[in-house]
Amino acid sequence: MRPFRWVLTVVFMGSLQLFSHAHGDDSLSVTTSPVPQTTAQLRSADISIPLGDKIDIKQLRVTFIRALESESRALQHRQKLELRELRESQKARKKDFERREKEARRKYFKETSEPKSRRQYVQDFQQRRRSLLEIFKLETKTRASDHQVRRESLDGEQKNRLKEFDDSLKTGMRPAETLWPASGG
């Protein structure tokens, strides 16, 4: 009797098909289940799949931890880019502010020759600039604070997912796919 290799695949329309392929034989027999399944219904959390030996379990855990670390690094990278974009935006806004103020100052100085009012105008300009810079500092501080909160939140989520992952491994079952970080996210 020839050994068989069984392959379970999900077809585009959602029905399950079971292919048996005889070793060394090119003929295929196809069996279709009458109940359509979706990929969400086929998650490993719903199907009890026993794990292999301890080496497989250890390698699976190492891979999971690396995926969590990669997710954390991706978040830090996105946050770094956001801060860079914020600084570039602030730089452009400051440049625009300086340009508009310079035009207004020149116009004002053409119209007014009185030193006292010019001095007051310059002091007001300096106050407006300080206010703008304070707004920029506040924006940066708020964004950095939001990023810190998000990183701490992700750390907590990852600790919980790792605990749940380890609990699944201890029971000898494959952990749910929902515990893994989303790709590209």
C-alpha positions as CSV (number, residue, x, y, z in Angstrom):
1,M,0.0,0.0,0.0
2,R,1.3,3.5,-0.9
3,P,1.5,6.3,1.7
4,F,-0.8,9.2,1.1
5,R,-0.1,12.9,1.7
6,W,-3.1,14.9,2.7
7,V,-3.3,18.6,1.9
8,L,-6.0,20.9,3.3
9,T,-6.7,24.0,1.2
10,V,-9.2,26.8,1.3
11,V,-10.7,27.6,-2.1
12,F,-11.5,31.1,-3.1
13,M,-15.3,30.7,-2.6
14,G,-14.7,29.4,0.9
15,S,-15.5,25.7,0.6
16,L,-13.0,23.2,1.9
17,Q,-11.4,20.7,-0.4
18,L,-9.3,17.8,0.6
19,F,-6.8,16.5,-1.9
20,S,-5.2,13.1,-1.6
21,H,-2.1,12.5,-3.7
22,A,-0.7,9.1,-3.9
23,H,3.1,9.0,-3.5
24,G,4.5,8.7,-7.0
25,D,1.0,8.9,-8.7
26,D,-0.2,12.0,-10.5
27,S,-3.9,11.4,-10.0
28,L,-5.8,13.5,-7.5
29,S,-9.0,12.7,-5.8
30,V,-11.1,15.7,-4.6
31,T,-13.6,15.8,-1.8
32,T,-15.6,19.0,-1.2
33,S,-17.2,19.7,2.2
34,P,-20.9,20.7,1.9
35,V,-20.5,23.6,4.4
36,P,-18.7,26.7,3.2
37,Q,-16.0,27.9,5.6
38,T,-14.4,31.3,5.8
39,T,-10.8,31.8,6.8
40,A,-11.9,33.5,10.0
41,Q,-13.6,30.2,10.9
42,L,-10.4,28.3,10.2
43,R,-8.2,30.2,12.7
44,S,-5.9,28.0,14.7
45,A,-7.7,29.1,17.9
46,D,-10.8,27.3,16.6
47,I,-9.0,24.2,15.5
48,S,-7.1,22.3,18.1
49,I,-3.7,21.5,16.6
50,P,-1.3,19.8,18.8
51,L,2.3,21.1,18.8
52,G,5.4,19.1,18.0
53,D,8.3,18.6,20.3
54,K,9.9,21.0,22.7
55,I,12.3,22.4,20.0
56,D,9.3,23.3,17.9
57,I,7.6,25.0,20.9
58,K,10.8,26.9,21.7
59,Q,11.3,28.0,18.1
60,L,7.7,29.1,17.9
61,R,8.0,31.2,21.0
62,V,11.3,32.8,19.8
63,T,9.6,33.7,16.5
64,F,6.6,35.2,18.3
65,I,8.9,37.3,20.5
66,R,10.8,38.5,17.5
67,A,7.5,39.5,15.8
68,L,6.5,41.5,18.9
69,E,9.9,43.2,18.9
70,S,9.5,44.0,15.2
71,E,6.0,45.5,15.9
72,S,7.5,47.7,18.6
73,R,10.3,48.8,16.4
74,A,7.9,49.6,13.6
75,L,5.8,51.8,16.0
76,Q,8.9,53.6,17.1
77,H,9.9,54.2,13.5
78,R,6.5,55.6,12.5
79,Q,6.6,57.9,15.6
80,K,10.0,59.1,14.6
81,L,8.8,59.9,11.1
82,E,5.8,61.7,12.6
83,L,8.0,63.9,14.8
84,R,10.3,64.6,11.8
85,E,7.2,65.7,9.7
86,L,6.0,67.9,12.6
87,R,9.4,69.6,12.9
88,E,9.5,70.2,9.1
89,S,5.9,71.6,9.2
90,Q,6.8,73.9,12.1
91,K,10.0,75.0,10.2
92,A,7.9,75.9,7.2
93,R,5.3,77.7,9.3
94,K,8.0,79.7,11.1
95,K,9.6,80.6,7.7
96,D,6.2,81.8,6.4
97,F,5.6,83.7,9.7
98,E,9.0,85.4,9.4
99,R,8.4,86.3,5.7
100,R,4.9,87.8,6.4
101,E,6.2,89.7,9.5
102,K,9.2,91.1,7.5
103,E,6.9,92.4,4.8
104,A,4.5,93.9,7.4
105,R,7.4,95.5,9.3
106,R,8.8,97.1,6.2
107,K,5.4,98.4,5.3
108,Y,4.9,99.8,8.8
109,F,8.3,101.3,8.9
110,K,7.7,103.1,5.6
111,E,4.5,104.6,6.9
112,T,5.7,105.4,10.5
113,S,8.9,107.3,11.3
114,E,8.2,107.8,15.0
115,P,10.8,105.8,17.0
116,K,8.5,105.1,20.0
117,S,5.9,103.4,17.8
118,R,8.5,101.5,15.9
119,R,10.0,100.2,19.1
120,Q,6.6,99.1,20.3
121,Y,6.0,97.4,16.9
122,V,9.3,95.4,17.2
123,Q,8.4,94.4,20.8
124,D,5.0,93.2,19.7
125,F,6.6,91.3,16.9
126,Q,9.0,89.6,19.3
127,Q,6.1,88.7,21.5
128,R,4.2,87.2,18.6
129,R,7.4,85.2,17.6
130,R,7.8,83.9,21.2
131,S,4.1,82.9,21.2
132,L,4.5,81.0,18.0
133,L,7.6,79.2,19.3
134,E,5.7,78.3,22.5
135,I,2.9,76.8,20.4
136,F,5.5,74.8,18.5
137,K,7.1,73.5,21.8
138,L,3.6,72.6,23.1
139,E,2.8,70.7,19.9
140,T,6.0,68.8,20.1
141,K,5.6,68.0,23.7
142,T,2.0,66.9,23.2
143,R,3.0,64.7,20.3
144,A,5.8,63.1,22.3
145,S,3.5,62.5,25.2
146,D,1.0,60.8,22.9
147,H,3.7,58.7,21.5
148,Q,4.9,57.7,24.9
149,V,1.3,56.7,25.9
150,R,0.9,54.6,22.7
151,R,4.3,52.9,23.3
152,E,3.3,52.0,26.9
153,S,-0.1,50.8,25.7
154,L,1.6,48.6,23.1
155,D,4.0,47.2,25.7
156,G,1.1,46.3,28.0
157,E,-0.8,44.7,25.0
158,Q,2.3,42.7,24.1
159,K,2.8,41.5,27.6
160,N,-0.8,40.2,27.7
161,R,-0.5,38.6,24.3
162,L,2.8,36.9,25.3
163,K,1.2,35.6,28.5
164,E,-1.7,34.2,26.5
165,F,0.7,32.8,24.0
166,D,2.7,31.0,26.7
167,D,-0.5,29.7,28.3
168,S,-1.5,28.2,25.0
169,L,1.9,26.6,24.6
170,K,1.7,25.1,28.1
171,T,-1.6,23.4,27.3
172,G,0.2,21.9,24.2
173,M,-2.0,23.7,21.7
174,R,-1.0,26.1,18.9
175,P,-1.7,29.7,20.0
176,A,-4.4,31.7,18.2
177,E,-3.3,33.7,15.1
178,T,-5.0,36.8,16.6
179,L,-2.1,37.0,19.1
180,W,0.4,37.6,16.4
181,P,1.1,41.2,15.4
182,A,-0.7,42.4,12.2
183,S,1.6,42.6,9.3
184,G,2.2,46.0,7.7
185,G,0.4,47.6,10.5
